Amino acid sequence: MKPEYTMSRREFVASTTKAAAGAVLINQLPASLIASTGGNKRRLAMIGTGHRGSGMWGTSVVKDYGDYVEFVGLCDINPGRAETAKKMMGASCPTFTNFEEMILKTKPETVIVTTVDGTHHTFIAKALEMGCDVITEKPMTTDEKKLQLILDAQKKSKNKIIVAHNYRYTPTRAKIKELLMQGRIGRITSVDFHWYLNVYHGADYFRRWHRLRDCSGTLLNHKASHHFDLLNWWLESEPMSVHALGGLEFYGKNHEFRSTNCRPCPLKDKCQFYWDMTKDKRLMALYADNEKYDGYLRDGCVWKEDIDIFDKMAVQILYANKVQVSYSLTTYSPYEGYRIAFNGTKGRLDHWMHEKQPWPTDPYDEIQVTDNFGQAEFIRIPTIEGNHGGADPLMKDKIFKDPTLPDPLRQAANVRDGAMAVLIGVAARHSIDSGKPVAISDLTDLVPQAVKPE
Ligand SMILES: NC(=O)c1ccc[n+]([C@@H]2O[C@H](COP(=O)([O-])OP(=O)(O)OC[C@H]3O[C@@H](n4cnc5c(N)ncnc54)[C@H](O)[C@@H]3O)[C@@H](O)[C@H]2O)c1
């Protein structure tokens, strides 16, 4: 049974009038998000109490930031999952299935949006309209119409949106940013960026709601928005045009047998992609025990014929500052990781990362900086296990503990940053469908700038 994630919802913000681009989209954390030091904790509500919501934004926030914030409401379309999440988090607030009711009854100051990607816009716009600040998971949304709705809601509101682009906070990526800001390789002219998802992690996207365009906007949006945001941030510029190729040639219909999901599958002995979810108590409690409410199968078959996303993608991006990027995303690689190289007028910066390998890997990440006509310097940064390479706690410290912390590397992502990351993926999807390049300025009222506006 298809999850009810894409059910039609009342459009909360009517206007899609085009207006001047970006004027109000300032790059700073909202003052209203600053946790009170006078004893009053900031009132948080959450919509979408699944894996990411209950874990990274739930249990950990209750445990590590309890002096600064408190949950006053939890909401999910699946009432069982909201209750399960509440227990897992150790929260004592009420749970809801109706978002507006939660906001009216619990009066949160900040709403955390951790639902399925294709539904974020509804809750972001409504939360702003009801006077709340918003922390939204990436990708901020999944298409240009939903994005324009968010941009219009933001223009009408004094409240602010933080987009949780956590990848910026990984120490190695921060070091790359620092080197680029110092002009270590001169002016950057082009970038080669290739990301490999392996047959474990990559396959998992094809088991879940991510397999449907309506829910995820494809992996060009759900997954690559992380990578496109990193590019935008590293390059300090905005994308101008996108040309892409993509296909679905491995998962989905490209197989001789299939089932609904792994647990009851009669073919588990002959399927290399069989995954035994029953070994994971947390996932069983969050999803299997609550299937009766929405029919959502967390261990869906990777060979399902309804899969309508790409499993191989190649994207060319031209930035407004003339940097050109070659990007690719592969979803069935034997190993997981990425390679990136920045080509500059004075040299080249290379970085590669192999993560989540079944075999031992080096305990450090490496950056190689090579000067033209010169030598190579190798910079090693110790790896941090879990929490997206140590990024998640750093981002949460900044959001919850001390939003006034200096931000010399400009790691805090605002609504314009969230929009630009989404726009590359949306443009790439349209380009694959049409076979033509897509101009970013044709999608919403945002006009790409050569130097990212402050
Ligand atoms: N930044 C990161 O590294 C990172 C990692 C994982 C997930 N995420 C993001 O976090 C979000 C949640 O992902 P997840 O892995 O927890 O997925 P999930 O499926 O575990 O959770 C999503 C939850 O949203 C609920 N939901 C769906 N539609 C709803 C609606 N209309 N109203 C109310 N609730 C609704 C579902 O019932 C579910 O409980 C996604 O946007 C995802 O992209 C980010």
The ligand as an SDF file (V2000), in Angstrom:
LIG
                    3D

 44 48  0  0  0  0  0  0  0  0999 V2000
   20.4580   15.7910    7.2390 N   0  0  0  0  0  0  0  0  0  0  0  0
   20.5850   14.4850    7.1860 C   0  0  0  0  0  0  0  0  0  0  0  0
   21.6930   13.9830    7.1850 O   0  0  0  0  0  0  0  0  0  0  0  0
   19.3460   13.6320    7.1220 C   0  0  0  0  0  0  0  0  0  0  0  0
   19.4120   12.2510    7.3830 C   0  0  0  0  0  0  0  0  0  0  0  0
   18.2320   11.5150    7.3150 C   0  0  0  0  0  0  0  0  0  0  0  0
   17.0390   12.1260    6.9780 C   0  0  0  0  0  0  0  0  0  0  0  0
   17.0120   13.4620    6.7400 N   0  0  0  0  0  0  0  0  0  0  0  0
   15.7400   14.1370    6.3980 C   0  0  0  0  0  0  0  0  0  0  0  0
   14.8660   14.0260    7.5130 O   0  0  0  0  0  0  0  0  0  0  0  0
   13.5020   13.9240    7.0760 C   0  0  0  0  0  0  0  0  0  0  0  0
   12.8780   12.6610    7.6710 C   0  0  0  0  0  0  0  0  0  0  0  0
   13.5660   11.5230    7.1900 O   0  0  0  0  0  0  0  0  0  0  0  0
   13.4840   10.1170    7.9540 P   0  0  0  0  0  0  0  0  0  0  0  0
   14.6200    9.3070    7.4760 O   0  0  0  0  0  0  0  0  0  0  0  0
   13.3210   10.3550    9.3990 O   0  0  0  0  0  0  0  0  0  0  0  0
   12.1360    9.5170    7.3440 O   0  0  0  0  0  0  0  0  0  0  0  0
   11.0260    8.6620    8.1300 P   0  0  0  0  0  0  0  0  0  0  0  0
   10.2160    8.0050    7.0960 O   0  0  0  0  0  0  0  0  0  0  0  0
   11.6660    7.8350    9.1680 O   0  0  0  0  0  0  0  0  0  0  0  0
   10.1830    9.7850    8.8900 O   0  0  0  0  0  0  0  0  0  0  0  0
    9.2980   10.6480    8.2520 C   0  0  0  0  0  0  0  0  0  0  0  0
    8.0950   10.8120    9.1620 C   0  0  0  0  0  0  0  0  0  0  0  0
    7.2190   11.7820    8.5920 O   0  0  0  0  0  0  0  0  0  0  0  0
    5.8930   11.3310    8.7820 C   0  0  0  0  0  0  0  0  0  0  0  0
    5.0410   11.9850    7.7780 N   0  0  0  0  0  0  0  0  0  0  0  0
    5.0530   11.8020    6.4450 C   0  0  0  0  0  0  0  0  0  0  0  0
    4.1460   12.5990    5.8640 N   0  0  0  0  0  0  0  0  0  0  0  0
    3.5530   13.3000    6.8420 C   0  0  0  0  0  0  0  0  0  0  0  0
    2.5380   14.2920    6.8770 C   0  0  0  0  0  0  0  0  0  0  0  0
    1.9290   14.6980    5.7490 N   0  0  0  0  0  0  0  0  0  0  0  0
    2.1690   14.7960    8.0590 N   0  0  0  0  0  0  0  0  0  0  0  0
    2.7890   14.3870    9.2040 C   0  0  0  0  0  0  0  0  0  0  0  0
    3.7620   13.4480    9.2340 N   0  0  0  0  0  0  0  0  0  0  0  0
    4.1490   12.9170    8.0750 C   0  0  0  0  0  0  0  0  0  0  0  0
    5.9750    9.8160    8.6130 C   0  0  0  0  0  0  0  0  0  0  0  0
    4.8760    9.1470    9.1810 O   0  0  0  0  0  0  0  0  0  0  0  0
    7.2830    9.5290    9.3240 C   0  0  0  0  0  0  0  0  0  0  0  0
    7.0820    9.2560   10.6850 O   0  0  0  0  0  0  0  0  0  0  0  0
   13.5550   13.9270    5.5620 C   0  0  0  0  0  0  0  0  0  0  0  0
   13.3260   15.2200    5.0820 O   0  0  0  0  0  0  0  0  0  0  0  0
   14.9750   13.5170    5.2380 C   0  0  0  0  0  0  0  0  0  0  0  0
   15.4150   14.0380    4.0020 O   0  0  0  0  0  0  0  0  0  0  0  0
   18.1410   14.2120    6.8110 C   0  0  0  0  0  0  0  0  0  0  0  0
  1  2  1  0
  2  3  2  0
  2  4  1  0
  4  5  1  0
  4 44  2  0
  5  6  2  0
  6  7  1  0
  7  8  2  0
  8  9  1  0
  8 44  1  0
  9 10  1  0
  9 42  1  0
 10 11  1  0
 11 12  1  0
 11 40  1  0
 12 13  1  0
 13 14  1  0
 14 15  2  0
 14 16  1  0
 14 17  1  0
 17 18  1  0
 18 19  2  0
 18 20  1  0
 18 21  1  0
 21 22  1  0
 22 23  1  0
 23 24  1  0
 23 38  1  0
 24 25  1  0
 25 26  1  0
 25 36  1  0
 26 27  1  0
 26 35  1  0
 27 28  2  0
 28 29  1  0
 29 30  1  0
 29 35  2  0
 30 31  1  0
 30 32  2  0
 32 33  1  0
 33 34  2  0
 34 35  1  0
 36 37  1  0
 36 38  1  0
 38 39  1  0
 40 41  1  0
 40 42  1  0
 42 43  1  0
M  CHG  2   8   1  16  -1
M  END
$$$$
